[in-house]
Amino acid sequence: MDEEQELQLQRQEELSPEAERRPIRYNLNTPRPPSKKRGQEKESPQSSGTSSKPSVVLQAYIPIGSPSPVLKGTMYSLRPKAIDFDSMWGSLEPSIIDIIMLKPITNKQWNFMFGDIYEICVAIPDPLTDKLYSAVKAALEKHANTQYEKLSDVPSAQLLNEYHRLWKVYHAGARYVHSLFRYLNCQFAKSRKTADVNTMPDYQNFAMYIQEPETKEIGSLALEIWRTRVMVPLLQSLTSLLLAAIADDREGKSVGDPGIVSGVIQSFVQVEESYGSDFVAIIPQDKPKINYEFYRQSFENRFLENTKVFYSQLADRLLEKMDCSQYMKTVIGKLEEEEKRTHRFCPTITLAHCTKICQEVMIERHKERLHAVAPEMIENEKMDDLRNMFLLLKPLPSGLSLLVAEFEKYVKRKGHEAVGALQGDTIPQQFVERVLAVHEKYAAMKDQVFMQNPEFSGALDKALQAVVNVREDNKKGPPKASERLARYTDLLLRKSVKGLTDPEMESSLSKAIIIFRYIEDKDVFQKYYQKMLSQRLILSLSVSMDAEEMMITKLKNACGYEFTSKLNRMFTDIGLSKDLGTKFKEYLVEKDIKANPTMTPFVLQAGAWPIAATPNAPIPANNEEGNHPQLSFVVPSLLADSAQAFQSFYVNNHNGRKLTWLWHLSNVDVKLTYADKQYIAVMTVHQMALLYCFSDVDSLTMESLEEQTKLTGELLQRNVKALTESGLLSMEKKVAVTEQLPASTLLTLNKGITNKKIKFKVSVPQMQRQQEKESEHVNTTVHQDRKYYMECAIVRIMKTRKVLRHAALVQEVIEQTRSRFSPDIPFIKKSIEDLIEKMYLTRTDTHDEYQYLA
């Protein structure tokens, strides 16, 4: 049976009913190699029965004319042969036009056309691909000319509708025609094989093709023909109708079916689609590449120009009859409308260009008018207007700069007004509460009006930082904020009549940290807080240890571990002291020592606690008072035994350590047996020493008390006045707290004392001068600490860098020290000079350059 007979049988077999149910596969395999000769070695499994080149299996699908997507056809012979091109093309051409017009065709027609195209492409003696390509091009051009003639006779009012209808058909048909001529497309592309030739890849991975510059593939060719033969001749009419429809939509008029307007505009993009040789129309996710250049030149540029003119005129009309508040509301509405309109009609790439033009002509050109009313809106806190202004100015380059500056200036002024008139004894509470009120109010404004914009967040922080760190009356020295905040937290953490619940305490401490973050001189706050914490811990005045630890944790989160290291050591000392007190009691029992009165010692590390070692006194030897030449305070003999016992215990257990007794920080409970009721008075050791002088006498002068206790000056005055204020002592004539008691003042033990409480505390009045001296001491200490800290920072930097210019060194020093304080440039320069004198640094031959000396 010859080849023609075999082919005829295959065609008859294909037309049988059973064949309708079999999917057809077009095998583009190369011929199999000849079989092995006898005696040859056994074939390897990889080469047995297969070609040395991979085979290509094509299975075509089309949804036209059949409910089933699977095409069925005939298994064609792949052997090239001579063909009659004119006869074969005569049968192909009508079917191609039917496909591009989306007319139904049968599966057999599709399959025969696919086979005919293959035979033409592999025909002998020469393939007829060029001739086929020219014939397809001519047929498409003829069809496009026919469509143009139809559209030329359509009235202007119906042109968009009819064009959209014909384009939809042509565009879809071009995709199917492209798939039908896939083999032809492959012949006009250069293959770039990426798969291993010894494997059997699927068709998609078999080859990647690069299109020849002079030849378009069939799908792209069909679209180019539509563009040149139909769209370009009608371009002026189509564009004018589209722009008129969009203009009507802007005016609120009906435009009929918006889908038609959108579809015609999309056709300007779709005609530039590029179909690769591996593009298959029936695979939804396989999308062609798109070039927007024709769309931009033919439609988008005119659309944007019309948009610019329309909204320029609209803005001028609105400003003539509206104030800024109404204008901003209207503009926001127009921008939203235009955004929706552009999204509805145009490709996505046009939206950004259109929005930018609208913002330019309606906002940027008139932003001076908006800026002019910004201060008044902020002053009157017109939230809605400010939100609208923010929304309009935000997209502009540097559009928010003036609004941000006005917001910062306004918050700063309101903050200064809030903290500028503090009076009374509750200044710390007033300061913190007013700053928090300003922060809460304008933080809410920043969040709700300015959408948590970072620029406004920074402006709020700068304004509050200026408020918190202001120096009152241009005084020298650090601002008062650090001290006030420390005293405020001391009030929170100190025992009081009205305690706070745990959630209230946590909330109050968190608010205190808000202000703490704005403080520049955090080291000043650290000194005050450390001093007040020591008093709370030693005198057992803390509301709870959990609250104290909570505050320290918040400080550590804000400034790091180094900032709170001494505070943590203070807590450690208190815990160790409790264990030491328990062991001391066991020691007394073991040694059969009866210490009266009992004592609870606190052993504190000198480097961790902000406690001065004066006034101080050693333990009196042999229970004798006043016979030691170094005494600045005479310890009552009543306390000496217990103190001596503890000192012996501690020295025996910790050899080599030195104890320094801090009597001015020690407290004692004194039972008053001479009154009508037995009261217990809690007082300092200094007060107890003064009161103990009245054990044998009823009256003494100030001079006698000074001689017996060795307390002098303001220390004596304050403690005597505390005893008189509490009613334990009396004098003939009362004097003001600020007045000094003469040495001849006679003081008498008040045996008729009365008090509402059985146990009461003798408080020491805080004099203004004492607070000033305390502040001066803290400032002096802080300055010295800063000097050391600065020098250490400079040495660390230079040790790492070895050589550094002056400006770079100053910048790095500022970065390293800003977590503790804000150094000024003269202070940094002075520290550098000091280190040069100490030979840590030296100047190089280069100007303004330093070198580290190892």
Backbone hydrogen bonds, N-H to C=O, Kabsch-Sander energy under -0.5 kcal/mol:
donor,donor_aa,acceptor,acceptor_aa,energy
6,E,2,D,-1.8
7,L,3,E,-2.2
8,Q,4,E,-2.1
9,L,5,Q,-2.4
10,Q,6,E,-2.0
11,R,7,L,-2.1
12,Q,8,Q,-2.4
13,E,9,L,-2.6
14,E,10,Q,-1.9
15,L,11,R,-1.5
16,S,13,E,-0.8
19,A,16,S,-0.6
20,E,16,S,-0.9
20,E,17,P,-0.5
21,R,17,P,-0.5
21,R,18,E,-1.1
22,R,19,A,-1.9
24,I,71,L,-1.8
26,Y,58,L,-2.8
27,N,25,R,-0.8
28,L,26,Y,-0.6
28,L,56,V,-2.9
40,Q,37,K,-2.0
47,S,44,S,-0.7
48,S,44,S,-1.5
50,T,47,S,-1.5
58,L,26,Y,-2.1
58,L,56,V,-0.6
62,I,69,P,-0.7
71,L,60,A,-1.2
71,L,69,P,-0.5
76,Y,74,T,-1.0
85,F,83,I,-0.9
88,M,84,D,-2.5
89,W,85,F,-3.4
90,G,86,D,-2.0
91,S,87,S,-1.1
92,L,88,M,-1.4
93,E,89,W,-2.8
95,S,91,S,-0.7
96,I,92,L,-2.1
97,I,93,E,-2.1
98,D,94,P,-2.3
99,I,95,S,-2.4
100,I,96,I,-2.4
101,M,97,I,-1.3
102,L,99,I,-1.8
103,K,98,D,-3.2
110,W,106,T,-2.1
111,N,107,N,-2.5
112,F,108,K,-2.8
113,M,109,Q,-2.5
114,F,110,W,-2.3
115,G,111,N,-2.2
116,D,112,F,-2.8
117,I,113,M,-2.5
118,Y,114,F,-1.8
119,E,115,G,-2.4
120,I,116,D,-2.3
121,C,117,I,-2.0
122,V,118,Y,-1.4
123,A,120,I,-0.9
124,I,81,K,-1.0
128,L,120,I,-2.2
132,L,128,L,-2.5
133,Y,129,T,-2.8
134,S,130,D,-2.4
135,A,131,K,-2.2
136,V,132,L,-2.6
137,K,133,Y,-2.5
138,A,134,S,-2.4
139,A,135,A,-2.3
140,L,136,V,-2.5
141,E,137,K,-2.3
142,K,138,A,-2.4
143,H,139,A,-2.3
144,A,140,L,-2.7
145,N,141,E,-2.5
146,T,142,K,-1.8
147,Q,143,H,-2.1
148,Y,144,A,-2.4
149,E,145,N,-2.2
150,K,146,T,-1.9
151,L,147,Q,-2.2
152,S,148,Y,-2.2
153,D,149,E,-0.9
153,D,150,K,-0.7
154,V,151,L,-1.1
158,Q,155,P,-1.1
159,L,155,P,-0.7
159,L,156,S,-0.8
160,L,156,S,-0.5
162,E,158,Q,-2.5
163,Y,159,L,-2.9
164,H,160,L,-2.4
165,R,161,N,-2.0
166,L,162,E,-2.5
167,W,163,Y,-2.7
168,K,164,H,-2.2
169,V,165,R,-1.5
170,Y,166,L,-2.5
171,H,167,W,-3.3
172,A,168,K,-1.9
173,G,169,V,-2.7
174,A,170,Y,-2.5
175,R,171,H,-1.1
176,Y,172,A,-1.4
177,V,173,G,-2.5
178,H,174,A,-2.2
179,S,175,R,-1.7
180,L,176,Y,-2.4
181,F,177,V,-2.0
182,R,179,S,-1.3
185,N,181,F,-2.4
186,C,182,R,-2.0
187,Q,183,Y,-1.3
188,F,184,L,-1.1
188,F,185,N,-0.5
189,A,186,C,-1.2
190,K,210,I,-1.9
191,S,189,A,-0.5
192,R,208,M,-2.0
199,T,196,D,-2.1
206,F,202,D,-0.6
206,F,203,Y,-0.8
207,A,203,Y,-0.8
208,M,192,R,-1.1
210,I,190,K,-1.5
211,Q,209,Y,-0.5
212,E,188,F,-1.2
215,T,212,E,-1.0
221,L,217,E,-3.0
222,A,218,I,-2.6
223,L,219,G,-1.8
224,E,220,S,-2.4
225,I,221,L,-2.5
226,W,222,A,-1.9
227,R,223,L,-2.3
228,T,224,E,-2.7
229,R,225,I,-2.9
230,V,226,W,-2.1
231,M,226,W,-2.5
232,V,227,R,-2.9
234,L,230,V,-1.3
235,L,231,M,-0.6
235,L,232,V,-1.1
238,L,234,L,-2.9
239,T,235,L,-2.9
240,S,236,Q,-2.1
241,L,237,S,-2.2
242,L,238,L,-2.5
243,L,239,T,-2.7
244,A,240,S,-2.1
245,A,241,L,-2.2
246,I,242,L,-2.3
247,A,243,L,-2.4
248,D,244,A,-2.4
249,D,245,A,-2.0
250,R,246,I,-2.0
251,E,247,A,-1.5
252,G,249,D,-1.1
253,K,248,D,-2.9
260,I,257,D,-1.2
261,V,257,D,-1.1
262,S,258,P,-2.6
263,G,259,G,-2.4
264,V,260,I,-2.5
265,I,261,V,-2.1
266,Q,262,S,-2.5
267,S,263,G,-1.3
268,F,264,V,-0.7
268,F,265,I,-1.1
269,V,265,I,-0.5
269,V,266,Q,-1.1
270,Q,266,Q,-2.6
271,V,267,S,-1.9
272,E,269,V,-1.6
273,E,270,Q,-1.8
274,S,289,K,-3.1
275,Y,273,E,-0.6
276,G,274,S,-0.6
279,F,276,G,-1.7
283,I,280,V,-1.6
286,D,283,I,-1.6
287,K,285,Q,-1.2
289,K,274,S,-1.8
296,R,292,Y,-2.4
297,Q,293,E,-2.3
298,S,294,F,-2.6
299,F,295,Y,-2.3
300,E,295,Y,-2.3
301,N,296,R,-2.3
303,F,299,F,-2.6
304,L,300,E,-2.9
305,E,301,N,-2.1
306,N,302,R,-2.5
307,T,303,F,-2.3
308,K,304,L,-2.3
309,V,305,E,-2.2
310,F,306,N,-2.7
311,Y,307,T,-2.4
312,S,308,K,-1.7
313,Q,309,V,-2.1
314,L,310,F,-2.1
315,A,311,Y,-2.3
316,D,312,S,-1.8
317,R,313,Q,-2.1
318,L,314,L,-2.5
319,L,315,A,-2.3
320,E,316,D,-1.2
321,K,317,R,-0.9
321,K,318,L,-0.7
322,M,318,L,-1.2
327,Y,323,D,-2.7
328,M,324,C,-2.6
329,K,325,S,-1.7
330,T,326,Q,-2.4
331,V,327,Y,-2.7
332,I,328,M,-2.3
333,G,329,K,-1.9
334,K,330,T,-2.5
335,L,331,V,-2.8
336,E,332,I,-2.1
337,E,333,G,-2.3
338,E,334,K,-2.7
339,E,335,L,-2.2
340,K,336,E,-2.2
341,R,337,E,-2.6
342,T,338,E,-2.9
343,H,339,E,-2.2
344,R,340,K,-1.9
345,F,341,R,-2.2
346,C,342,T,-2.5
350,T,347,P,-1.5
351,L,347,P,-0.5
351,L,348,T,-1.1
352,A,348,T,-0.6
353,H,349,I,-0.7
354,C,350,T,-2.7
355,T,351,L,-2.6
356,K,352,A,-2.2
357,I,353,H,-2.0
358,C,354,C,-2.3
359,Q,355,T,-2.4
360,E,356,K,-2.0
361,V,357,I,-2.4
362,M,358,C,-2.0
363,I,359,Q,-1.8
364,E,359,Q,-2.4
365,R,360,E,-1.7
366,H,363,I,-1.0
367,K,364,E,-1.0
369,R,366,H,-0.8
370,L,366,H,-1.2
371,H,367,K,-3.0
372,A,368,E,-1.9
373,V,369,R,-0.9
373,V,370,L,-0.6
374,A,370,L,-0.8
374,A,371,H,-0.6
377,M,373,V,-2.1
378,I,374,A,-2.5
379,E,375,P,-2.7
380,N,376,E,-2.1
381,E,378,I,-0.7
382,K,377,M,-2.4
383,M,381,E,-1.4
386,L,382,K,-2.5
387,R,383,M,-2.4
388,N,384,D,-2.2
389,M,385,D,-2.5
390,F,386,L,-2.4
391,L,387,R,-2.3
392,L,388,N,-2.0
393,L,389,M,-2.6
394,K,390,F,-2.0
396,L,393,L,-1.1
399,G,396,L,-2.1
401,S,398,S,-0.9
404,V,400,L,-2.9
405,A,401,S,-2.2
406,E,402,L,-2.5
407,F,403,L,-2.1
408,E,404,V,-2.5
409,K,405,A,-2.4
410,Y,406,E,-2.3
411,V,407,F,-2.5
412,K,408,E,-2.3
413,R,409,K,-2.1
414,K,410,Y,-2.5
415,G,411,V,-2.3
416,H,412,K,-2.4
417,E,413,R,-2.1
418,A,414,K,-1.8
419,V,415,G,-2.0
420,G,416,H,-0.8
430,Q,426,T,-2.6
431,F,427,I,-3.0
432,V,428,P,-2.3
433,E,429,Q,-2.6
434,R,430,Q,-2.5
435,V,431,F,-2.3
436,L,432,V,-2.5
437,A,433,E,-2.0
438,V,434,R,-2.2
439,H,435,V,-2.6
440,E,436,L,-3.0
441,K,437,A,-2.2
442,Y,438,V,-2.3
443,A,439,H,-2.1
444,A,440,E,-1.7
445,M,441,K,-1.5
446,K,442,Y,-2.1
447,D,443,A,-2.1
448,Q,444,A,-2.9
449,V,445,M,-2.3
450,F,445,M,-1.2
452,Q,446,K,-1.7
453,N,446,K,-0.5
453,N,450,F,-1.9
457,S,453,N,-2.0
458,G,454,P,-2.5
459,A,455,E,-1.9
460,L,456,F,-2.4
461,D,457,S,-2.2
462,K,458,G,-2.4
463,A,459,A,-2.4
464,L,460,L,-2.5
465,Q,461,D,-2.3
466,A,462,K,-2.1
467,V,463,A,-1.9
468,V,464,L,-2.9
469,N,465,Q,-2.0
470,V,467,V,-1.0
472,E,470,V,-0.6
474,N,471,R,-1.5
475,K,472,E,-1.9
480,K,470,V,-0.5
484,R,480,K,-2.7
485,L,481,A,-2.8
486,A,482,S,-2.0
487,R,483,E,-2.5
488,Y,484,R,-2.2
489,T,485,L,-2.5
490,D,486,A,-1.8
491,L,487,R,-1.9
492,L,488,Y,-1.8
493,L,489,T,-2.3
494,R,490,D,-1.0
495,K,541,L,-2.9
499,G,497,V,-0.8
505,M,501,T,-2.9
506,E,502,D,-2.6
507,S,503,P,-2.4
508,S,504,E,-2.5
509,L,505,M,-2.5
510,S,506,E,-2.0
511,K,507,S,-2.0
512,A,508,S,-1.9
513,I,509,L,-1.9
514,I,510,S,-1.3
515,I,511,K,-1.3
516,F,512,A,-2.2
517,R,513,I,-2.1
518,Y,514,I,-0.6
518,Y,515,I,-1.2
519,I,515,I,-0.8
519,I,516,F,-1.0
522,K,520,E,-1.6
522,K,820,R,-1.1
523,D,820,R,-1.9
524,V,521,D,-0.6
525,F,521,D,-1.4
526,Q,522,K,-2.2
527,K,523,D,-1.8
528,Y,524,V,-2.1
529,Y,525,F,-3.1
530,Q,526,Q,-2.6
531,K,527,K,-2.0
532,M,528,Y,-2.4
533,L,529,Y,-2.6
534,S,530,Q,-2.0
535,Q,531,K,-1.5
536,R,532,M,-2.0
537,L,533,L,-2.6
538,I,534,S,-2.6
539,L,535,Q,-2.3
540,S,537,L,-0.6
541,L,536,R,-2.6
542,S,536,R,-0.9
543,V,493,L,-3.0
548,E,544,S,-1.6
549,E,545,M,-2.5
550,M,546,D,-2.2
551,M,547,A,-2.1
552,I,548,E,-2.1
553,T,549,E,-2.3
554,K,550,M,-2.0
555,L,551,M,-2.2
556,K,552,I,-2.4
557,N,553,T,-2.3
558,A,554,K,-1.5
559,C,555,L,-2.4
560,G,556,K,-2.7
564,T,560,G,-0.7
564,T,561,Y,-0.9
565,S,561,Y,-0.6
565,S,562,E,-0.8
568,N,564,T,-2.2
569,R,565,S,-1.9
570,M,566,K,-1.9
571,F,567,L,-1.6
572,T,568,N,-2.1
573,D,569,R,-2.3
574,I,570,M,-1.8
575,G,571,F,-2.0
576,L,572,T,-2.5
577,S,573,D,-2.4
578,K,574,I,-1.6
579,D,575,G,-1.5
580,L,576,L,-2.3
581,G,577,S,-2.5
582,T,578,K,-1.7
583,K,579,D,-2.0
584,F,580,L,-2.2
585,K,581,G,-1.9
586,E,582,T,-1.7
587,Y,583,K,-2.2
588,L,584,F,-2.2
589,V,585,K,-1.9
590,E,586,E,-2.5
591,K,587,Y,-2.5
592,D,588,L,-0.6
592,D,589,V,-0.6
593,I,588,L,-2.5
594,K,592,D,-0.5
595,A,593,I,-0.9
596,N,594,K,-0.6
604,L,602,F,-0.7
608,A,605,Q,-0.9
609,W,605,Q,-1.4
611,I,609,W,-2.0
623,N,620,P,-0.9
624,E,621,A,-1.8
631,L,628,H,-1.6
632,S,616,N,-0.9
634,V,709,T,-1.9
635,V,633,F,-0.7
639,L,636,P,-1.6
640,A,636,P,-1.0
641,D,637,S,-0.9
643,A,639,L,-2.0
644,Q,640,A,-2.9
645,A,641,D,-2.4
646,F,642,S,-2.0
647,Q,643,A,-2.2
648,S,644,Q,-2.2
649,F,645,A,-2.1
650,Y,646,F,-2.8
651,V,647,Q,-2.5
652,N,648,S,-1.9
653,N,649,F,-1.4
654,H,650,Y,-2.1
657,R,654,H,-1.5
661,W,659,L,-0.5
663,W,661,W,-0.9
664,H,615,P,-0.6
665,L,662,L,-1.3
666,S,663,W,-1.1
668,V,683,M,-3.0
670,V,668,V,-0.6
670,V,681,A,-2.9
671,K,669,D,-0.5
672,L,670,V,-0.5
672,L,679,Y,-3.0
673,T,671,K,-0.8
679,Y,672,L,-0.8
679,Y,677,K,-1.2
680,I,758,I,-2.8
681,A,670,V,-3.0
682,V,680,I,-0.5
682,V,760,F,-2.8
683,M,668,V,-2.4
683,M,681,A,-0.6
685,V,663,W,-0.6
685,V,666,S,-2.0
688,M,684,T,-2.5
689,A,685,V,-2.6
690,L,686,H,-1.9
691,L,687,Q,-2.5
692,Y,688,M,-2.5
693,C,689,A,-0.8
693,C,690,L,-0.7
694,F,691,L,-1.6
695,S,692,Y,-1.6
700,L,747,L,-2.5
702,M,745,T,-1.4
703,E,743,A,-2.1
705,L,701,T,-2.1
706,E,702,M,-2.2
707,E,703,E,-1.9
708,Q,704,S,-2.3
709,T,705,L,-2.3
710,K,706,E,-1.8
715,L,712,T,-0.9
716,L,712,T,-1.0
717,Q,713,G,-2.1
718,R,714,E,-2.8
719,N,715,L,-1.7
720,V,716,L,-2.3
721,K,717,Q,-2.3
722,A,718,R,-1.8
723,L,719,N,-1.8
724,T,720,V,-2.1
725,E,721,K,-2.7
726,S,722,A,-1.7
727,G,724,T,-0.8
728,L,723,L,-1.6
729,L,723,L,-1.4
730,S,748,T,-2.5
732,E,746,L,-0.6
739,E,736,A,-1.1
745,T,742,P,-1.6
747,L,700,L,-3.3
747,L,745,T,-0.5
748,T,730,S,-2.9
749,L,698,D,-3.0
750,N,728,L,-2.4
751,K,749,L,-1.1
753,I,750,N,-0.9
760,F,680,I,-2.1
760,F,758,I,-0.5
762,V,682,V,-3.0
763,S,761,K,-0.8
767,M,765,P,-0.7
771,Q,767,M,-2.0
772,E,768,Q,-2.3
773,K,769,R,-2.6
774,E,770,Q,-2.5
775,S,771,Q,-2.5
776,E,772,E,-2.6
777,H,773,K,-2.5
778,V,774,E,-2.4
779,N,775,S,-2.7
780,T,776,E,-2.5
781,T,777,H,-2.6
782,V,778,V,-2.9
783,H,779,N,-2.4
784,Q,780,T,-2.0
785,D,781,T,-2.7
786,R,782,V,-2.8
787,K,783,H,-1.9
788,Y,784,Q,-2.0
789,Y,785,D,-2.9
790,M,786,R,-3.1
791,E,787,K,-2.2
792,C,788,Y,-2.4
793,A,789,Y,-2.3
794,I,790,M,-2.4
795,V,791,E,-2.4
796,R,792,C,-2.5
797,I,793,A,-2.3
798,M,794,I,-2.7
799,K,795,V,-2.4
800,T,796,R,-1.4
801,R,797,I,-2.7
802,K,798,M,-2.7
803,V,801,R,-2.8
804,L,850,Y,-2.2
806,H,848,D,-2.6
809,L,805,R,-2.3
810,V,806,H,-2.6
811,Q,807,A,-2.1
812,E,808,A,-2.1
813,V,809,L,-2.3
814,I,810,V,-2.3
815,E,811,Q,-2.0
816,Q,812,E,-2.1
817,T,813,V,-2.0
818,R,814,I,-1.4
820,R,817,T,-1.8
821,F,817,T,-2.6
828,I,824,D,-1.7
829,K,825,I,-2.6
830,K,826,P,-2.5
831,S,827,F,-1.9
832,I,828,I,-2.2
833,E,829,K,-2.4
834,D,830,K,-2.2
835,L,831,S,-2.0
836,I,832,I,-1.9
837,E,833,E,-2.2
838,K,834,D,-1.8
839,M,836,I,-1.1
840,Y,835,L,-2.9
841,L,835,L,-1.0
842,T,851,Q,-1.8
844,T,849,E,-2.0
849,E,846,T,-0.9
850,Y,804,L,-2.9
851,Q,842,T,-2.9
852,Y,802,K,-2.9
853,L,840,Y,-2.6
854,A,852,Y,-0.6
